[in-house]
Structure formats: structure tokens, C-alpha cells
Amino acid sequence: MKTETPNRLTVNERISIPFSEIEFSAVRASGPGGQHVNKTNSAVELRFAIAQSSLPEAVKSKLFAVTDRRLNAAGVIVIKSQNFKSQKLNRDEACKRLVEIITKATQKRKYRVKTKPTRSSVKKRLDSKSKRSAIKSSRGKVRGGDE
């Protein structure tokens, strides 16, 4: 599955995002490294404003409803990728994560079909409850015969 065309990020066959709507910025990666790590901006921060995007309104509303720490109060998805030493690979990784967020938001939920328990399972449950009740009621104080 190819997720990028020359000027668009493809989410699925119906949804694609122009790269002009996605803001990339190179930042310094956090964490351990060598002497070179303090001089290179290999990590990539992706910013995608949902409200200003060309996504369909239904998809936008689903994205706003997503509970994800990468979605801020202003309705901007912020993804930081620093897994690779290469800026290009980090950019591709950030795009992949954005596609995953949008795909997850657009998937239809599988609703649970309510079912009734079978008659025999109800009978078994009630029988076990009455047996347990009899066991517990027999645990009372033992009374002597001549008191």
C-alpha cells in the first residue's frame, strides 16, 4: 500500500491530504546521542490543523471526537518522530502515524448484537445460586437441644 504521491498523502481510496495542509518542522531529537546529536535537526514535528483541512466534514467531526494526546485543544494534531537518524525517514514515519490516526477515526465501530441467555443456562445459574444459598444458610449457629 503506497501512502504518498508526489504532492498528496493518501489515507485510503477516498481520502487524501495535500502536503500543503501539513506543516513539517525539523527539531533536535531528545535523548542520548554522540557529539553530533546537538548539531543536527533530525527529528521531525508534523502539525495538521483539522479545521482548516480539506477533509470531508464527517471525517473532521470524527477526528475532533478522538481522544488522543497528540490532538491539542486548538484542533491540531502534533506528531513528533525521532526514531531514525534520517530526517526523511522520520518525516515518512510521522506521515504514517497521521494516516493511522485518520484511518482509526474513520473506521466504523462494530456494534454488539444483544443476545438472550439460553433457558438451560438461566436454570443452571439459578440452581447454583440456590445451592450456594443452602450452603451459606447451614453455616448458622449450632443450637443445643436442652437450652
N, C-alpha and C positions, 0 to 999 in steps of 0.2 A: 504494500500500500504506500503510495507516494503522497506525502503530506505537503510538499511545496511545489509550486510552479514558479516561473521566473518573478512574477510580481504579486502572487496571491498565496495565502496559506489555506490549504484545503482541509476542511474538517470532515466533511462527507460529500456525497454526490450533490447535495442540495445547498450546502453551506460552505462558503469560502470567504476569507477575510483579506482585503488588500493590505499589503505591508505598510502602506501609508497611514493606516489606522493604528499600527503597532509601533510603540516607541522603544527603541533599544538604547541602552547606555552601558558603556564599559566601566566597570568599577574594579577596585582591588579586591582580590579574594581574601577572605579571612582564614585564619588557621595557620598551621605550621608550613614552612617552606624553607627555601635557601635564601641566599643574599639577593637573588634575582626577584623574589616574590614582592619585595617592596617597591620595585620599579615598574612592574607590568600590570596592566589592567586587563587581566584575562577573564575575570568573572563578568557575566552579563546580567543586567537587570532589564526585564521586559515589563512594560506598562501597557495595559489595554483598557481604555475607557469604554465601558459597556454602553452608556447612554449615547455617546457620540458615534458609535459604530454603525455599520450598515447591516447589522444582523436583523433578521425578522423580529417584530415586536414580541412574538410568543417566546422566542429564544431569549430575548433580553429579559423578559419578566422571570423566566426560569433561572437565568443566571443571577439576577438580583436576589432570588429566594435561596440560593445556595449558601450553606453555612460553611465557609472555608476561611481560614485565617489569612489567605492571600488576597481576599476581597476586602478592600477597606471601606470606610463609611462613605467616601465620595463616589463609590461605584466603579473603582479602578482595580483591576486585577494586577497585582505586582508579583512577579516571579523572578527569583534570583537563582541563577545557575552558576555553580563554581566547581563542578565535578571534574572538569577537564582542564588541561593546561592551555588548550587552544581556545581562542575566543570564538571561532566559528563553530566548534563542537558544542560549546556552552550555549551559543545562540540557537543551534538546532535543538538542543535539549530543552531550552526554555519554550521554544515553539511547540515541541512535542507535549510538554506539560499543559500549555494553553489549550491545545487540541483535546487533551484528556479531560480537562475541566468542562469544556463546552460539550463534548460528547456525553459525559456523565450527566450533565444538566438536561440534555435533550432526550435521553433515553426514557421510554415510558415505563412507569412502575408496574410491576406485575402484582395485581391485586389478589388478595387471598379470597378463595371461594369458601364461604362458610358452609360447614357440614355438620350434621347432627350425629351424635354418638349412636352406635348400634344399640338395639334393645338389650342384647346379651351383655354388652359392656356396661350399660347402666345397671343391669341386675347384678353383675359381678361387683361393681363398686358399692352398691347399697348393701349387699351381703357382707362384704369385707368390713364396711362401716359398722354393721350390727354386731359382727363377731368381735370387733375391737371394742365396741361399747360394752359387750358382755364381759370381756376380759377385764376392762377397767372397773366395771361396777362390782366385780367379785373381789376387788382389792380393798374393800372397806374394812372397818374394824371387826375383829372376831369377837362375838359376844358369847359369854358363858351361859350355860343353861340354868344355873341356880341364882342368879343375881336378883 
